[in-house]
Amino acid sequence: MTTSDMTVWRGRVDPEPDSDRWHQRVQAYGTDSEKGVVITGFACDAGVARNQGRSGAAEGPTAIRRALAPLAWHRDAPAYDGGDVHCQDDDMERAQATMGQHLARILDAGHLPIVLGGGHEMAFASWSGLSHHLAERERRPIVAIINLDAHFDLRDPSHVRSSGTPFTQIAEDCAQRRWPFRYACLGVSQAANTRALFQRAERLKVLVRQDHEFRDEHIHAIKRDVQRLVTSCDHVYLSIDMDVFPASDAPGVSAPAARGVALSHLEPILECLRTSGKLRLIDIAEVNPSHDIDQRTARLAARLIHQLTRPSLGNPA
């Protein structure tokens, strides 16, 4: 774990009153910080390497912060930088455990954590933190896990644990805890997922919506299905893999999408989750600056953070 590098937060300063930007308002996180949003990074792509993807996402947290820094500030509650967890060599499991502990403490203090990645192995780290937090407070919490992703990430972890296995690992953890596993994967590419993965998703009763389903005439029905899932659960964990977007919008990812889903088609889902009052944790995975073009992917990730953290009734963060 590192301390917050506040030098990343910089940008233009406007002379007009009430014209602050994120870099002027983000503070270093402390244990006595007032409740708000805590941005923390998972600087790891060991899982991507294990999954035979292209490395570079370990630099994602810094790239996203730099893209977020100059955006206009519209929040009421504070935002903090909670530092980064770094993966040493291939020790992904230790990095996941460290991040889980860090997130549990942030959640215990009443904040909304936003984890910047980093490979999608971060999802198991995120879940570890959330599950530890909830287990101390509830006997059988029901968590809606919403993953915007071109991939299920439901590979069999008995072969190798990687960026392709986190949601299977979460399913196994839920089974051990005797918690329900409520998983939705939205934006799935049939071309990028084998029949075995679709079969596993069916066995696990995953809510699946493929990329080609995201058309104007279908968005209302998809949003309705997501709302039903959220209504049936106590908490929401949102994971966004940037490869859910078209490669033209998000070229800097570990596995660019040939088709993808447009932001305009995902915004109704994001708004539904933002205003649900149940959103407990957000992570953004697979930003790979070494393959980005004009910072498109990092800028899109920053825009997502901006949208998801706009103030709303029922969500103090």
C-alpha positions as CSV (number, residue, x, y, z in Angstrom):
1,M,0.0,0.0,0.0
2,T,1.3,3.4,-0.9
3,T,0.3,6.9,0.4
4,S,-1.6,9.1,-1.8
5,D,0.4,10.9,-4.6
6,M,-1.4,14.2,-4.7
7,T,0.9,15.6,-7.4
8,V,-1.2,13.7,-9.9
9,W,-4.1,16.0,-9.2
10,R,-3.4,19.1,-11.2
11,G,-5.0,21.1,-13.9
12,R,-6.3,24.5,-14.9
13,V,-7.6,26.9,-12.3
14,D,-10.4,29.3,-13.5
15,P,-10.7,32.8,-12.0
16,E,-14.5,32.8,-11.8
17,P,-16.1,31.9,-8.4
18,D,-17.6,28.4,-8.0
19,S,-15.5,27.0,-10.8
20,D,-13.6,24.3,-9.0
21,R,-12.3,21.2,-10.7
22,W,-11.6,17.8,-9.3
23,H,-7.9,18.5,-8.7
24,Q,-8.8,21.4,-6.5
25,R,-11.2,19.4,-4.3
26,V,-9.7,15.9,-3.9
27,Q,-8.0,15.4,-0.6
28,A,-5.6,12.8,0.8
29,Y,-7.7,10.1,2.6
30,G,-7.4,9.8,6.3
31,T,-9.1,7.5,8.9
32,D,-11.0,10.5,10.3
33,S,-12.2,11.8,6.9
34,E,-15.8,12.9,6.5
35,K,-17.9,10.5,4.6
36,G,-17.5,10.7,0.8
37,V,-16.0,9.0,-2.2
38,V,-12.6,7.4,-1.8
39,I,-10.6,6.8,-5.1
40,T,-8.0,4.0,-4.7
41,G,-6.0,2.2,-7.3
42,F,-5.2,-1.5,-8.0
43,A,-1.9,-1.3,-9.8
44,C,-1.8,-4.9,-11.0
45,D,-2.1,-6.7,-14.3
46,A,-0.6,-10.0,-13.3
47,G,-4.0,-11.6,-13.9
48,V,-4.1,-10.2,-17.4
49,A,-0.7,-11.7,-18.1
50,R,-1.9,-15.1,-16.8
51,N,-4.9,-14.8,-19.0
52,Q,-2.7,-14.1,-22.1
53,G,-3.9,-10.5,-22.5
54,R,-1.7,-7.6,-23.2
55,S,0.0,-6.1,-20.1
56,G,0.0,-2.4,-19.1
57,A,-3.1,-2.0,-17.1
58,A,-1.0,-1.6,-13.9
59,E,-0.5,2.0,-15.0
60,G,-4.2,2.5,-15.3
61,P,-4.9,4.1,-11.9
62,T,-2.5,7.0,-12.6
63,A,-3.9,7.6,-16.1
64,I,-7.5,7.7,-14.8
65,R,-6.6,10.2,-12.1
66,R,-4.9,12.5,-14.5
67,A,-8.0,12.4,-16.8
68,L,-10.3,13.0,-13.9
69,A,-8.3,15.9,-12.4
70,P,-9.4,18.7,-14.8
71,L,-13.1,17.7,-14.9
72,A,-15.5,20.2,-13.4
73,W,-16.6,19.7,-9.8
74,H,-20.3,19.3,-9.2
75,R,-20.4,17.3,-6.0
76,D,-21.5,18.3,-2.5
77,A,-19.8,15.6,-0.5
78,P,-16.0,15.3,-0.4
79,A,-13.7,13.1,-2.5
80,Y,-10.4,11.5,-1.4
81,D,-7.4,9.8,-2.8
82,G,-6.8,6.5,-0.9
83,G,-3.5,5.6,-2.6
84,D,-2.7,2.4,-4.6
85,V,-2.1,-1.2,-3.9
86,H,0.8,-2.5,-6.1
87,C,1.4,-6.0,-7.2
88,Q,5.0,-7.2,-6.8
89,D,6.0,-9.5,-9.7
90,D,3.3,-12.2,-10.1
91,D,2.0,-12.1,-6.6
92,M,-1.6,-11.3,-7.6
93,E,-3.1,-13.1,-4.7
94,R,-1.3,-11.0,-2.1
95,A,-2.3,-7.8,-3.9
96,Q,-5.9,-8.9,-3.9
97,A,-5.8,-9.7,-0.2
98,T,-4.2,-6.3,0.6
99,M,-6.8,-4.4,-1.5
100,G,-9.6,-6.4,0.1
101,Q,-8.4,-5.3,3.6
102,H,-8.0,-1.7,2.5
103,L,-11.5,-1.6,1.0
104,A,-13.1,-3.2,4.0
105,R,-11.7,-0.4,6.2
106,I,-13.0,2.3,3.8
107,L,-16.4,0.7,3.7
108,D,-16.4,0.3,7.5
109,A,-15.9,4.1,7.7
110,G,-19.0,4.7,5.6
111,H,-17.4,5.8,2.3
112,L,-18.1,4.8,-1.3
113,P,-14.9,3.3,-2.7
114,I,-14.1,3.6,-6.4
115,V,-11.3,1.3,-7.4
116,L,-9.2,2.1,-10.5
117,G,-7.5,-0.7,-12.4
118,G,-5.6,-2.6,-13.2
119,G,-6.7,-5.9,-14.6
120,H,-10.1,-7.4,-13.9
121,E,-8.6,-9.7,-11.3
122,M,-9.4,-6.6,-9.2
123,A,-13.0,-7.8,-9.0
124,F,-12.1,-10.6,-6.6
125,A,-10.2,-8.0,-4.5
126,S,-13.2,-5.7,-4.5
127,W,-15.5,-8.5,-3.5
128,S,-13.2,-9.6,-0.7
129,G,-13.4,-6.1,0.8
130,L,-17.2,-5.8,0.4
131,S,-17.9,-9.4,1.6
132,H,-15.7,-8.9,4.7
133,H,-17.5,-5.6,5.5
134,L,-21.0,-7.1,5.1
135,A,-20.2,-10.3,7.0
136,E,-19.5,-8.3,10.1
137,R,-23.0,-6.7,9.9
138,E,-25.4,-9.0,8.2
139,R,-26.2,-12.7,8.3
140,R,-27.2,-13.3,4.7
141,P,-26.7,-10.2,2.6
142,I,-27.9,-10.3,-1.0
143,V,-25.6,-8.4,-3.4
144,A,-26.4,-7.5,-7.0
145,I,-23.1,-7.9,-8.9
146,I,-23.4,-5.8,-12.1
147,N,-20.6,-6.3,-14.5
148,L,-20.5,-4.3,-17.7
149,D,-18.1,-6.4,-19.7
150,A,-17.5,-8.1,-23.1
151,H,-16.4,-11.1,-21.1
152,F,-18.1,-13.2,-18.4
153,D,-14.8,-13.7,-16.5
154,L,-16.2,-17.0,-15.4
155,R,-13.3,-19.2,-16.3
156,D,-12.4,-22.2,-14.1
157,P,-9.9,-21.0,-11.4
158,S,-8.8,-24.5,-10.7
159,H,-6.6,-24.3,-13.8
160,V,-5.2,-20.8,-13.1
161,R,-6.5,-17.7,-11.3
162,S,-6.4,-14.7,-13.5
163,S,-8.3,-11.7,-14.9
164,G,-10.7,-14.3,-16.4
165,T,-11.8,-16.0,-13.2
166,P,-12.9,-13.4,-10.6
167,F,-16.6,-14.0,-10.9
168,T,-16.3,-17.7,-10.6
169,Q,-14.2,-17.1,-7.5
170,I,-16.9,-14.8,-6.2
171,A,-19.6,-17.5,-6.9
172,E,-17.5,-20.1,-5.0
173,D,-17.1,-17.7,-2.1
174,C,-20.8,-17.0,-2.0
175,A,-21.5,-20.8,-1.9
176,Q,-19.1,-21.2,1.0
177,R,-20.8,-18.4,2.9
178,R,-24.2,-19.7,1.9
179,W,-25.0,-16.3,0.3
180,P,-27.0,-16.0,-2.9
181,F,-25.0,-15.3,-6.0
182,R,-26.8,-12.7,-8.1
183,Y,-24.7,-11.8,-11.1
184,A,-25.5,-9.8,-14.2
185,C,-23.1,-9.5,-17.1
186,L,-24.1,-6.8,-19.6
187,G,-22.5,-6.3,-23.0
188,V,-21.2,-9.9,-23.5
189,S,-19.7,-10.7,-26.8
190,Q,-20.6,-14.2,-28.0
191,A,-17.4,-14.1,-30.2
192,A,-15.2,-13.6,-27.1
193,N,-16.8,-16.2,-24.9
194,T,-16.8,-20.0,-25.4
195,R,-19.8,-22.3,-25.2
196,A,-18.4,-23.6,-21.9
197,L,-18.6,-20.1,-20.4
198,F,-22.2,-19.5,-21.6
199,Q,-23.1,-22.9,-20.1
200,R,-21.5,-21.9,-16.8
201,A,-23.3,-18.6,-16.8
202,E,-26.6,-20.6,-17.4
203,R,-25.9,-22.9,-14.5
204,L,-25.2,-20.0,-12.2
205,K,-28.4,-18.2,-13.4
206,V,-26.5,-15.2,-14.6
207,L,-28.5,-12.3,-16.1
208,V,-26.9,-12.1,-19.5
209,R,-27.4,-9.4,-22.1
210,Q,-25.2,-9.6,-25.2
211,D,-23.6,-6.6,-26.9
212,H,-25.9,-6.8,-30.0
213,E,-29.0,-6.5,-27.8
214,F,-28.1,-3.0,-26.8
215,R,-30.2,-1.2,-29.4
216,D,-32.6,1.8,-28.9
217,E,-35.7,-0.4,-29.0
218,H,-34.3,-2.8,-26.3
219,I,-32.8,-0.4,-23.7
220,H,-36.0,0.0,-21.7
221,A,-36.4,-3.8,-21.3
222,I,-32.7,-4.3,-20.3
223,K,-33.0,-1.4,-17.8
224,R,-36.2,-3.0,-16.4
225,D,-34.4,-6.4,-15.9
226,V,-31.6,-4.6,-14.1
227,Q,-34.0,-2.7,-11.9
228,R,-35.8,-6.0,-11.0
229,L,-32.5,-7.5,-9.9
230,V,-31.5,-4.4,-7.9
231,T,-34.9,-4.3,-6.2
232,S,-34.5,-7.9,-5.1
233,C,-31.1,-7.3,-3.5
234,D,-29.8,-5.3,-0.5
235,H,-26.6,-4.0,-2.0
236,V,-25.1,-3.3,-5.4
237,Y,-21.5,-3.8,-6.5
238,L,-20.8,-2.3,-10.0
239,S,-17.8,-3.5,-12.0
240,I,-17.0,-1.8,-15.3
241,D,-14.5,-3.4,-17.7
242,M,-13.6,-0.8,-20.2
243,D,-13.5,-3.4,-23.0
244,V,-17.3,-3.3,-22.9
245,F,-17.0,-0.2,-25.1
246,P,-16.2,-0.1,-28.8
247,A,-12.5,-0.1,-29.5
248,S,-12.9,3.3,-31.2
249,D,-14.0,4.7,-27.8
250,A,-11.8,2.6,-25.6
251,P,-8.7,1.5,-27.5
252,G,-6.5,1.3,-24.4
253,V,-7.7,-2.0,-22.9
254,S,-6.3,-5.4,-22.5
255,A,-8.7,-6.9,-25.1
256,P,-10.3,-4.4,-27.4
257,A,-13.9,-5.0,-28.5
258,A,-14.6,-5.4,-32.2
259,R,-18.2,-4.3,-31.5
260,G,-18.8,-3.1,-28.0
261,V,-21.7,-1.1,-26.5
262,A,-22.0,2.6,-26.8
263,L,-21.9,4.8,-23.7
264,S,-25.3,6.2,-24.6
265,H,-26.8,2.7,-24.3
266,L,-25.2,2.1,-21.0
267,E,-26.0,5.4,-19.4
268,P,-29.6,4.4,-18.5
269,I,-28.2,1.4,-16.6
270,L,-25.6,3.6,-14.8
271,E,-28.3,6.1,-13.8
272,C,-30.5,3.3,-12.5
273,L,-27.6,2.1,-10.3
274,R,-26.5,5.6,-9.2
275,T,-30.0,6.5,-7.9
276,S,-30.8,3.1,-6.4
277,G,-29.5,4.1,-2.9
278,K,-27.8,0.6,-2.8
279,L,-24.5,1.3,-4.6
280,R,-21.7,0.3,-2.2
281,L,-18.7,-0.2,-4.4
282,I,-17.5,0.6,-7.9
283,D,-14.5,-0.6,-9.8
284,I,-13.2,0.3,-13.3
285,A,-10.9,-2.3,-14.9
286,E,-8.5,-2.8,-17.8
287,V,-7.4,0.8,-18.6
288,N,-4.1,0.2,-20.4
289,P,-2.4,3.5,-21.1
290,S,0.4,2.0,-23.2
291,H,-2.2,1.1,-25.8
292,D,-4.4,4.2,-25.4
293,I,-5.0,6.8,-28.2
294,D,-5.3,10.4,-27.2
295,Q,-6.2,9.2,-23.7
296,R,-9.6,8.2,-25.0
297,T,-10.0,5.2,-22.6
298,A,-8.7,7.1,-19.5
299,R,-11.0,10.1,-20.4
300,L,-14.0,7.8,-20.8
301,A,-13.2,6.1,-17.4
302,A,-13.0,9.6,-15.8
303,R,-16.3,10.5,-17.3
304,L,-17.9,7.4,-15.8
305,I,-16.6,8.4,-12.4
306,H,-18.0,11.9,-12.9
307,Q,-21.4,10.5,-13.8
308,L,-21.6,8.0,-11.1
309,T,-20.7,10.3,-8.3
310,R,-23.0,13.2,-9.1
311,P,-25.0,13.9,-5.9
312,S,-28.4,12.2,-5.6
313,L,-31.0,11.8,-2.9
314,G,-30.5,8.8,-0.7
315,N,-26.8,8.5,-1.3
316,P,-24.6,10.6,1.1
317,A,-21.5,9.9,-1.0
